[in-house]
């Protein structure tokens, strides 16, 4: 079994609100990332994906829960040691790059702050090496962010993250701000870097096609909770939660008749954090399968297939005999 390099357990993140109760951005989120693999995190805008990314890298402190990185418990103020092991690549590269610094200065600054390379010639060689990694040549050294295209700026942002030689990259929708023609290039770059450097990725996106392309495992989030997780073939190929099925069915198809039928069948309005139901499953106002139990009791995230967890009363009840949590508990009790 692959080593777990990053594990978050029961992460809660609350934000105060001036107009009402606190906003619960994350509600008991647990994820695990194996070494040299990719965990895809998907869900609608506003479900807490970016908050999870910021909590994982230490930009936000969780209200409760625990985070372990390389087997070490992470807590309190994030130091340089943690920053070197895990890095965040933001959605918009132009907002994360300093507009007053050239590419060369931006990369040299990282090396100097972390005391990774001493001496100007050595730093220059390391900067050239980083640009080569992300398929940019020396001609980009003296360019400012506004002189770069979106794809080039994102490559610089990736190079800056790689400068500290991390084990884990948290990628917060790294291609959503790019042109369609550039997205495949960046995705291929990420795949090559993962193979070359044995990196582990947390890849956050609302684009299921991108997630399917790069992920080994997937966690589906809805209103601050993980509602389904497991291997990508199981979660996207044979989803058990109604929300995951709705996400899969929302992927556009080049057939106007199918798309028209989908719009007619769309269930309920989209809810946002702070407007979730007070009781029961957070998805029940939109779920076509909702029952009284769904409106009264929050479902637990339970394993219904090997490595495939779902938070749904209906899915748990309809799980094939011998695969549900109760059946596995009985098997453990009767096994010698």
N, C-alpha and C positions, 0 to 999 in steps of 0.2 A: 504493500500500500504506500502511495506517495506521501512524503512528508507534508504536513500542514504548516505553511509558512505564515499564514495570517488567519486568525480566528476572532470573530466578534460574537459575543454571547449576550443575549437579552438586552440589547442596546435601546435605551430610551433617550429621547431628546425633546425637551419641552422649551417653548418660547413664550415669554409673557405677552399678554395682549391687553391693550388699554381699553378695549371696548367689550371685553367679555372674558370667558375662561381662557386659560392658557392653550396654546396651539401645540398639540402633540405631533411633532413632525416624524418621530420614530417611536414605534410602540412594540418593544420586545423583539427587535430584529436580531436574528442570528445567521451568520454566514461563515463559511470556511473556504479557504483557498489553498489548493495543493501546489507544491513546487512545480515550476515550469509548466503551468497550466493557466487557463483563462476561466474566470467566473464572470458570466454575463448577468447584469442586473437590468431588468426591463420593467416598464410600467408607464402609465400616462404622466404627462407633465403635472407636477405638484404632488406626486406620490411619496416624495422623500428621498429620491435617488441621490440628488446632489448633496443633500444634508448628510446622507450616509457616507458619501465620498469625503466630505470635509471632516467628519468625525473620525474616519479610518486613518487619515493622515495627520490628525492632531490640530487642524485649524479650528475645530469646534470641540469643546469638551462635552462628553455625553452626560446627561442627567443621572443615569445609572447604567449598570452593565459593565462588562470587561472586554478589553481588547488585548490579544496576545500576538506579538510579532516575533517570529523565529523562536517561539517557545518562551519568550520573555513578556511578562505582564507590563502593559503600557499604561501609564497614568500620570496625572499632573501635567506640568509644563513640558512640552516636547523639546528635547535637546537635540544637539547636532547629530548624535549617534542615531536617533530614530529617523531624523530627516534624511540621513544618508541611506537608510535601508528601505524607505518607502517614499515615493514621490507622486505628486498629483500633476496631471496634464489637463489643463482647463479646456472648456468648450470653445471659447473665443481666444485665439492666440494673441490678437491685437490688444486685448484688455489685460493679458497676463505679462506681456513684454513691455519693458520701460521704453516709451517712445524717444527718450533722449539718449539711449545707449545704442551703439552699433552692435552688430552680432558679435564681433570680436570682444568688445568690452563686456557684454552681458555674460558670455561664457567664461571669460577670464575672471570675472567677479566671483562666480560660483567656486572656481578652483581656489581662489585666494581666501575666501571666507572659510572654506572647509579645510584649508591647508593641505590640499591634495597633491599639488605640484609646486615645487620651489624653483625659482629661477625663471626669467622671462623666456629664454629659448625653449625650455621644457614645456612651459604653458602654451607657447605658440604651437609646438608639435601636438600637444594634447587637443587643442582647439581644432587644428586641422584634422585630427583623427576623428573627433566628434562629428564634424561636418561631413566627413567621408561616410561615416556610419549612416547618416540620414540622407545620403545622396545629394549633398550640396557641395559645390566646389569652393576654392579659395576666393573667387570673385565676390562671394557674399559677405566676406569678413567685415568690410567697411560700410555695409548697408544698414540703414535704419529700418525699423519695422514698417514704416509707411512706404518704403521702397520695395517691399516684398509682396508677393501674392499671398492669398490665404493659405494655400498649400505649403508654400515656402516658409511662412511664418509659423505654421504648426510644426513643421520639421525642425525649425530652430527651437521651439518650445520643447519638443521631444529630446533634442540634443542637450538642452540645458538640464532636463530632468536626468538624463543618462550621465551627466558630468560627474555626479557623486557616486556612481556605480551602485545603484540600488538593486535590491532583490525583487521589489514589488513596485509596479506602476499602477496607479489608480487613474483610469482614463474616463473623464467625465464628458461623454458625448463628443469625442475628439474630432468627429467628421461632420457633425450636423451644421457647422457654420461654413462648410466648404461646398464648392460646386460639385455636382454629381460626377463630372469627369475626373475630379481630383480625389474623390473619396476612395476609389479602388486603389490608387497609388499609395495613399497613406495606410490603408488596411494591409496591403502587401508589404509595406515597409515594417509595420508592427509585427507581422507574422515572421518576417526575416530576422528582425532583432530578437524576437523571443527565442527562435532556434539558435541564433548565434551567441546570445548572452545568457541563456537559460533563465529568462525573466518570467515572473508570474504577473498576470494582469487581472485587475478588476475592471471590466469593461462595462460602462454604464451607458445605456442608450434606450431610445424608444423605437428604434428601427430593428425589427425582428430579423430582417434579412442580414443586416450587419452582424447581429449577435449570433445568429446561426452559423455564419461564416467563420467566426473566430473562437467561439466559446466551447469549452469542454463540459461545463455545468452551467445551469441557469437558475437564478432566483427571480421570481415574479413578485413585484411589490404593488400593493394597493392601499392607499391612504395610510402610509406609514408602517404597514405590516407586510411580511413575506407570506403570500398565500399559496405558493407552490414553488418547489425547488427540486432539482435533480439533474441527471444527464440530459443534455440538450435533445437527444433523440426522443426521450420519453416525454419531456415537458412540452416541446413544440410539435413532436410527431404524434403523440397520443395524450393530450392534456386531460387532466381530471377535474380541474377547477373551472367553473363556468366563466370566470373572468379571463383565464388564460385562453380558453376556447374563443371568447369574444375578441381578444387581441389577435389571435391567429387568423380569425375570419375577417378582421379589419384590414389585413394587408391587401392593397389594391390589386385587382386583376384586370387584364385588358379585355373585359367583356362588359359592355354597358348594361345588359339585362341582369347579370349577376349583381352588379353594383347597385342597380335600382332596387332589386329585391333586398339587398342588405340594408339600405337606408330605411325601407319600410319596416324591417324587422328589428331596427335598433331599439334597445330597451332602456328606458329611463334617462334622466339627465346626469351629466357628469358632476360628481361631487368633488370638493376640494378639502384640503386639510383645514380643520376648524369647523367644517359643516357636516362632518360624518355623523351617522346615527348614534344616539346615546347608548343604545342597547343592541346586543346581538352581533351578528356578522356584519362587518362594515360594508360588504357588497350587497346585502339583502335588498336595499331599495331599488337596485338595478337588475337583480337576478331573476330570470324567468322561472327558476326552480324553487324559489324561496318558500319555506314553510314556517309554521309558528315557532318551531325550535330555532330556526335561523334568526328570527326577530327577537328572540329572548336570550340566547346564549352564544357567546363568542366561541367559535370552533378552535380547537388546538391544532397545531401543525404536527401531523402524525405521518408515519411512514406507511404507505399503502402498497408500494412496490419496493423492491430492493433499491435503496438510495433515492427513492422518489417520495417526497413529503408533500402533503396537501392539507390545507386548513379549510375543510368543507364538510359539513354534516352529511350532505347528500352523498358525496363521493365516498366518505368513510362507511356509510351504511351499505352502499352498493358495491363495495370492493369485493372481488371474487373470494370465495371461501378459501381460507388458508393463506391469504395474503395480508389481511388487515392486522392492526395492532393487537387485538385480542387473541387472534389465532396464533400469532408469533409468541405471545406471552405464554399461551398454553403449551406450545412446542418447547419453550425453554424449561417449563416446569416438568414436563414429561421426559425430557432428554436426559440420558444417564450422565 
